[in-house]
Amino acid sequence: MSNTSLKTTAEWKYINWRKLEKRVYKLQKRIFRASNRGDVKAVRRLQKTLMKSWSARALAVRKVTQDNTGKKTAGVDADIAKCFDKINHEKLLEKLKTFPTIRRQIKAWLKAGVIDRKQWFPASEGTPQGGVISPLLANIALHGMENRIKQAFPRMSENRKETWFHKKGTVFYSPQLIRYADDFVILHEDITVVQRCREIISEWLIDIGLELKPSKTRIAHTLYEYEQQKPGFDFLGFKIRQYKVGKHHSKQGFKTIITPSQNKLKIHYEEISKVIERRTG
């Protein structure tokens, strides 16, 4: 090994990663603020500065070579059917709103295909599962779902005119959409509003080449049985449901309990069993 390579290895080992992260984060904040105020020139200039930054490049190399937990992922599906496989490339690139150099690079990366067991598979749609920026691109593609729901069902005060979902003299609260990557829930007290939200999201997803996965999409009540299904729902490995309690425990008459889901408990139990079996002696 040459002296040069030894020197480089030593430098990499002793890099102050926290300092680099701070530098990159400051640049990213400036890009975000410029974008919010509509200063396209500043956004482009700062994006180019970030691309040329040694700090950003070092963090990118570390991300790909050391931190990418997705590099061993075979494939996961959470509520949107084949989310990573079916994203429309052109729609995704439109939503990126970046300058031509990055756009061309990402387009080439999306269409490069993947090699699995020494066999190459072309890609005309979707983002490679396990790819280091696949989760980010999927989040960008799915960004806007919350706004679409709020646009369809805005918050309405008592004096607003009556609609099919809002009774005059009452306050109507918008449905809440909580999303993590391609897994999401929509919460509202009115079942008809929730059903309409499902239709709206299905229509919205078609535009980016996606669809809801029927086997993973269901309507549930958090307190009572609904269509012969037990109360509550699973989300991100947890079971969320409500239980009736006396007035001394809660003014609302119920309390919310969040526990690990049965499926995650089973997986955890199996992992513990494997560890114990390996160390029987």
Disulfide bonds with the S-S distance in Angstrom:
none
